[in-house]
Amino acid sequence: MATEGTGERPAASSVAGADWLADRLPAADSPQWQRLEAGLRQLGAVDRAVYRAIASVPTPALDEPIRRLSRAADNSRLWLAIAAALAITGGSAGRRAAVRGVLSIGVTSAVVNLGIKSVYTRRRPDRAGAGVPGERHVRMPGSTSFPSGHSASAFAFASAVGRDLPGLALALNFLATAVAYSRVHTGVHYPGDTIVGAAIGASTALTVSAVVDRYQDALPGS
């Protein structure tokens, strides 16, 4: 589950975004490798430019609601509350969806926090340098920036619950998108962190759901 720390870490272009991958490409003189390296560095530049652009747009009416949404998703509290509501009021389908959603969050959190974040050491954005307004600030997490754990958990839950309750899929994915955006708006993630986090969460939910379905199908009387 996504957690919040207290350390504010400055950005460093040598480890930011796709530059990290470009720095680790094997040395090669072929035009294909050179184009790949150039493309990765340009993606990194776009990522940082979008972050700065969002920081520069005044949004006083939105800052407090978005900040609250971002904080509500800390430690997946928002999704666990929705899962509890589904389990209580949603009948058998709601209970299945809640279990599937919570399992997907757990597996996704392990993949992100114990796996990817320990390998890909992207520093957090320089919130002060980019001029992110103080009214938007939430605590800067102490973990590395890539990928966004909040985004991964959000899309893991939305994708998993949507399997059992397709009528909620659109609303939950919209809420997950809002949570992912809130991480950029509050200055704690680059856009690329949230996009990759969303993809990891959704794909992990599909894998978890397939395992759950196979297990259920193997039960006597299924």
N, C-alpha and C positions, 0 to 999 in steps of 0.2 A: 504494500500500500504506500502511496506517496506520503512522504514525510517532509517536514519543514525544519531547517536548521537555523543558525543565526549568523553564519559568516558571510560577509559580502566579498565576493571574489572578482577581481578585475578581469576584463576580457583580454585575450592575447591572440593576435591574428595567427600565430604559429600553430595554435591548437583549435582554432575556431572553425566549426562547420566542416564543409567538404575539403578545406585546406588540410585537415588532419589526414584524410585519405590520400590526397595528392602527395603529401610529404612521404607517404609510405608506399607509393608505387615503385616497383622495381625500376632501376635505371635502364632506359632503353632509348634507342635513337629512332625507332620507327615512328612514322607520322601518326599512326593510330594511338600509340601511347601518349604522344605529345598532345594530340587533340583531347584525349581523355583527361590528362592532367590540367590542361587549360580550361576544359569544361567544368571540372570540379572546383577550380579556384574561382571561376566566374560565378558558380552557384553559391559558393561561400560569400562572395561579395554581395550578391543579391540578398542573401539571407540577412546579412548585417544591415544592408540598406533598408530593407523592409522594417526591421526592428527599429531603426532610428526614425523612420518615417512615422510609424505608429506612435512612438514616443513624442514626436513633435506636434501632433495634432491635438489641439485643446478639446477635451471632452468632459467638462465639469459635471454635466448631468448624468454621465455614465460611470464615472470613476468609482463612486461609492458602491453602486449595485454590483459592478464587475468585481471589485475588490472583495465584497462579501461572498460572491459566488466562488471565487478562487479559494477563499478561506474555508467555505463550507465543504469543499472537495478534499481538504487536507485529510490524510489517513483514510480516504475513501468514505468519510462519514456520510456524505450526501447519498452515495450509492447504497451503503448499508441501510440507511433509513428507508430508501425506496424499496430495497429487498424485503425489509421487515414488513412494510405496508402491503407488499404483494403477497407475502406469506400469510398474513392475517386476513386479508380481504379478498384475495384472488382465487380462492378455491384450490383444487389440485393443480390446475395450470399455473396459478400464481406461485404455489410452493415449488413446483418444478423450475419455474423461471428464476425464482429467488436463489435456489441452490445452484443452478447453472451459472447465474451471474456472479455469485460470491466465489465459487470455485474459479471462475475465469479471472476475477480480480486477483485472487491469491497466486495463481500460476503466473499471470502477467507480471505481478510485482516481483516475484522471484526472478523471472527472466530479466527484467529491467534492472532491479537494484542489486542483485547478486551476480548477474552476468554482464550485461552490456555496459553498465556504468563503470564497472571495475576495469574494463578494457579500453573504452573510448573516453579519454580524460579531457573532455572539452570543458573549459572554464565557463563559469557563469558570466552573463553580460555585465558590462560596466554601466550600471543603471544611472549612476551620477553623471558619467561622461556623456551618455546619450540624452540626458535631460528629461528622464522620466519624472513626471510631477510627483511630489511627495504624497499627494492625496491618493495616489494609486498604490502605494507601497504595501506589500505584505512582507513578512520575514523572508530574507534571502536564504534559500536552502543551503546547507553545508555540503551537499553532494555535488557531483559533477553534473553538467547541464544536459548532456545527451544520453538518451532521449528523455522526453518529459514523462515522468511517472504518472502525473495527474492525467495527462492525455491518454496514456496507455490504459490506465485503469478505467477511465471514462468510456472509451470505445470498447474495451473488453466487456464491460457490464452491458452497455447498450446493445452490442452485437449478440451477446449470449441471451439476454432476456427477449430480444426480438425473435429468437427462434421459437419460443413457446407462446409469446404474446405479440404477434405481428402487428396488431392494432396499436401497440405502444412504440413500435420501432422508430417511426418518424420523430415522435416527440423526444424519445430518449437520445436519438442521434443528434437532434438539434441541441439538446441540453449538453451532450458530450462535446459538441463543437464549441458551444459557448464557454465551457470550462477550459478547453484547449486554448481558445483565444484569450481567455482571462490571464493565462500564464504569460503571454506576450505583453498584454496590456499593462500588467503589473510590473513588468520588467525583469522577471526571473528566468525567462527562457527566450531563445531565438525562435522565429517561426519554424525553422527546419526541425528543431527539437520536438515541437508539438506534432508536426506532420508525420515524422517517423514514429513517434510514440503512438499516434493514432493507428498507424498501419500495423505496428506490433501488437497492440491491444486487440484489434479486430481479427487479425490472423490467429492469435493465440486463442481467442474465444471460439473460433471455428474448430481448432484442433481439440480443445477441451470438450466442446459440444459433441464432436464425433466420438470421442472416448466415452462420454456419458451415454450417448445413444447406443453404442455397442454394448455397454454394460447392462443397460436396461433391456435390450433385446435378448440378452443371454439369460435373464431371470425367468424362472418357471412361470408360465401363465402369461408371459408378455405377448 
